[in-house]
Amino acid sequence: MADRRLQVFYTVARLLSFTKAADALHMTQPAVTFQVRQIEEHFNTRLFDRTHNRVSLTEAGRKVYEYAERIFEVYAEMENAVRELTGDVSGVLTLGASTTIAEYMLLSLLGDFKKKYPEVNVRLKVSNSEGIVSMVENNVIDLGVVEAPVTNKNLQVEVCRIDQLVAIVPPNHPLANRKSVTIEDILPYPFICREEGSGTREVIIEYIVEQGVDRNGLDVCLELGSPEAIKGAVEANMGISIISSATIEKELALKRLASIPLNPPLERPFSFVRQRQKFRLRAMEELLDFARNYCHIHQNPEDDKKTREDAVS
């Protein structure tokens, strides 16, 4: 219902980038430029200054942005009020998730959610934790799910589950039969880690520093961009790694990898991250409630395994 030109202007003004706005709105950049030009013609004034590849708001642009923000807040309040009366849950939600969560948790959750709420269209963006937090900060996505602590106090963060990280090695590795390993046990071996900006990498570095080891103490032989790539490299005997226990259930069952608990244990939160907005679409509230319940039921693979064993017995 809200004027499309105003939505486009508001997105460009919030991100101060025509390129980023086009990506967020799933439009081409010329289409975004055309919509902004139309609203500038409507007001017969420039709303943006474009100099040296930088975009900034003019005084008139800042005034339009302030009113647009109020308009969309009232619009969201109206949407929620009507949908609350009708019981309707529909709309479009844009989610973002770090790689581990997207591949091993979120797709299953969203599949179950779509079965219950088929009228909700969900778009998913995948990046590392740093990228997802940036998307939330810039309102590119409605909700992020990340695997590392969030330091921005202006964002609302809610832990949805606790993830345990373990060491992984080839089945014939000297450490494979150990009941647990310390970080000192890992240091002599080539280590495979995630890329800069990864939440997994961040919590591993924090962990080794807490154990009194230099943050550069690991013998890093490879940096890879996904859990699947890391597991493949470890299977190929290129090194060892530390990875989420949620990602290796299949490899353990097929005896392609061996996992070893860390001593002391290494845990991290999987967290929902969103803007502190007063009003949100009812579809978002339903998704959050659904995700909270899902995470409570699926705390970790060991809980799932125990649940299945209890059902059989």
Secondary structure, 3 states (H helix, E strand, C coil): CCCHHHHHHHHHHHHCCHHHHHHHHCCCHHHHHHHHHHHHHHHCCCCEEEECCEEEECHHHHHHHHHHHHHHHHHHHHHHHHHHHHCCCCEEEEEEEEHHHHHHHHHHHHHHHHHHCCCEEEEEEEECHHHHHHHHHCCCCCEEEECCCCCCCCEEEEEEEEEEEEEEECCCCCCCCCCCECHHHHCCCEEEEECCCCHHHHHHHHHHHHCCCCCCCCEEEEEECCHHHHHHHHHCCCCEEEEEHHHCHHHHHCCCCEEECECCCEEEEEEEEEECCCCCCHHHHHHHHHHHHHHHHCCCHHHHHHHHHHHHC
